[in-house]
Amino acid sequence: MKAQSAQIDLPAPRERRAHGPWSDLALHTIGWRAFQDLCSQVCEVVLGRPVEIFREAQDGGQDAVFLIPSGTDAPPIGTVQCKHTSDAMRALKLSDLSAELQNVEELLVKAGQADTYAFMTNMSVDAPVAAAMRARLRALGVRKPHILGRQYIVRVIRTSARLRALVPQVYGLGDLTSIVDERLSEQSRALLDSWIPKLRTYVPTKAHRDAVNAISKHGVVLLLGNPSSGKSAIGAIVSTIASENPDNTVLALTSPRDFEAGWNPNDPGRFFWIDDAFGSNVLRDDYVQDWASAFSKLRAAIKHGNRFLLTSRKHIYEAARRRLGQRNPAQFADASAVVDVGELTFEEKAQILYNHVNFGEQSQSWRSSVKPHLTAVAAVDDFLPGIAERLGDPNFTKGLAPRESSLVRFMEEPTEHLIDTVNALDDQLQAALILVYVHQAGFDPSDYDVLAAQAVAELTGYSLAKIQDCFAELKGSFLKLSGSKWTFAHPTISDALTEILRQKPHMMAALIRGATIDTILNSFTCEGSPLIRDALVIPTTLDDALVARLGHTPDERHRNWMLFHFLSYRASGPVFAKAVQQFPDLLRRPCWQTDLAGNDPKIAALARAHHLGVLPDELRWEAADTLESAVLTNLDASVFDEPEMLALIPPLKLVGIGLALRTTVLPSLEERIDEIVADADLDEEPDSHFKKLLGVLDRIEEIGVDADATALIDDARDQVKQSVKGLEERKREREEGSKDEADWTHIVTQKKEEASAPVLVATKRSVFDDVDK
């Protein structure tokens, strides 16, 4: 498409107008490139044919065209011409076609490429003008001329759910009440409402298409990416599309426990969006534990017609994957339902950057000054959509010089620039961010941790009321309101605060005294313990203050589990020893039990205490009995992979366990296998029920056995194979007799025909040509 001429593209006002659900879409705001892509998608959906796209071809300057085979043996070729204007009030005139007539006659008709010719524009089209244009095209030899204006395009988009799935950015151009109705949950409504301003900047990428295809095929998708890579944006878009069906309910959740509470097997139309499923900034070990049991319910929910979209940072999921082991869903383990959102083409990056700058709050003069350098920013290898969004927000670009080197650095080193930006905020605004930081789950003015809030007030010198007054000023840039809670607009803001607080020891001391215990247990780690990415490191000078906080952790099973995990894996040796010596009852607290003893943080804490010589004898014997029962009763051999845990078992008792495996467990395995088959959950993978039993067989072999025992082992393995086949048959019969009750076809993008033509791309015209209009 050629650069728009002055007489067509008048500068549009910066004010964005909301449009009614059936009246209009603000197509004048999306830019020429996005409009061109929109036209191609309209053609594909309406015609049901593959569309071949040429940009800026060497054809005498003609606009972009889409070549459409007719499907006959000697196919005539149709051409679609696009014309975009940024003037919302512009109406099509007969003279607007004049520049195209020579190309139509000389380059298209004579070449047999204009049997059908469609002129598509976002300008309004009056019937007399359209009739006159069609007559002139027929006179030139076009057999089937079409003039398609804004009204036609809007009508097609409004009446095609499939088209809206293909081109989801249109959701941000109109009134979302045409999609979300009263039947959806208030939680979902609040979430989607908060995303309305961002939806119009969305660019559908390959990751978007892969996500909806994975949901269609598997019922679940896991989006992985680095911070600011656009995981949440895809989640919001796909959730919006899912909410369009009035029979479906979209639920935006924050943890696996929320899912277990929100899953209703009698409601097959639920779409679950779980953002940062394994923790937002650092791995939440309690989430991993919850998912280990919740994944079986997730599989059952999928069978009942529910759908799931989870997101996670790459390094967090990788840590979670290792701990989940065999409990990880098969679609995640083999990566068939895992989508990497970080791979973007240059064209996708350029359009994302264009949208954020064009729709942002920057002045026209600023956009004009950076316009020559935006192509270089889009070309950055590690381009991140979330950082492109900040370029459109003046709150994040204060002091940023409109030079190529500065803009490229902004994209290449986002954390450093964000730290500088937060440090440049007024002290009172920083106090507001710290208040949210110490409340890991978000700050609720009606229900917050009083001690944590007082600590922040004392640290910063501002009253709690004055700090809360700053929330409104930070809303939309640094903070967002999720229901009644104030949370960070993006997890990277928490990352930046972590880095800032690392450099301020006096603040660290206040945070240890004042942060909620959940924040300490999940987001902090001790100096000298294994480094955890993005966790706030507590210096050794604050060991005593930390021990005091650990000792006063509320005695609740959930928090005790987090406490034992912190003591086992995040506490330094001195902190661990001081904690159990000053608070000896800590190790006697109850907590959740894990499926595998080798993953139990309480047993790990007892083992560490034993290794350090601070474990009372009675607790050692209790732990040894627990591990013996795990091996002999639950067929759980995981403890044999944990030397420190194994050391809890006295030598003679360990020998007794080995003898019992040979003389008691092995002869009873036939009966055990029958029990497993009888109690098997068909929503699980059939072979998963026998993982622990087969592990015990391996351990018995390692001990060394006679020929009789070897025969029993072989018989047990044969019985397991036959049992797995039987369960597979039962599962197959059940699946064939059941049908999904929910219809999710509206979120599935149309598959192109295999013989679609290749895309030819040239770069004569920059996508940023009209970014300052």
ABEGO torsion letter per residue (X at the ends): XBBBBAAABBBBBABBBBBBAAABBBAAAAEAAAAAAAAAAAAAAAAGBBBBBBBGBBAGGBBBBBBBBAGBABBBBBBBBBBBBABAABBBBAAAAAAAAAAAAAAAAAAGAAABBBBBBABBBBAAAAAAAAAAAAAAGBABBBBBBAAAAAAAAAABAAAAAABAAAAAABBAAAABBAABBAAAAAAAAAAAAAAAABBBBAAAAAAAAAAAAAGBBBBBBBBGAGAAAAAAAAAAAAAABAABBBBBBABAAAAAAABBAABAABBBBBBGAAEAABBBAAAAAAAAAAAAAAAAAAAAGBBBBBBBBAAAAAAAAAAAEAABBAAAAAGAABBBAABBBAAAAAAAAAAAAAABABBAAAAAAAAAAAAAAAABAABBAAAAAAAABAAAABGBBBBAAAAAAAAABAAAAAAAAAAABBAAAAAAAAAAAABAAEBBAABBBAAAAAAAAAAAGBBAAAAAAAAAAABGAABBBBEABBBBABAAAAAAAAAAAAABAAAAAAAAAABBAAAAAAABBBBGBBBBBGBBBBBAAAAAAAAAAAAABBBBAAAAAAAAAAAAAABBAAAAAAAAAABAAAAABBBBBBABAAABAAAAAAAAAAAAGABBAAAAAAAAAAAAAAAAAAGBAAAAABAAAAAABBAAAAAAAAAAAAAAAAAAAAAAAAAAAAABBAABBAAAAAAAAAAAAAAAAAAEBBAAAAAAAAAAAAAAAAAAAAAAAAAAAAAAABBBABBAAAABBBBBBAABBBBBBBAABBAAAAAAX
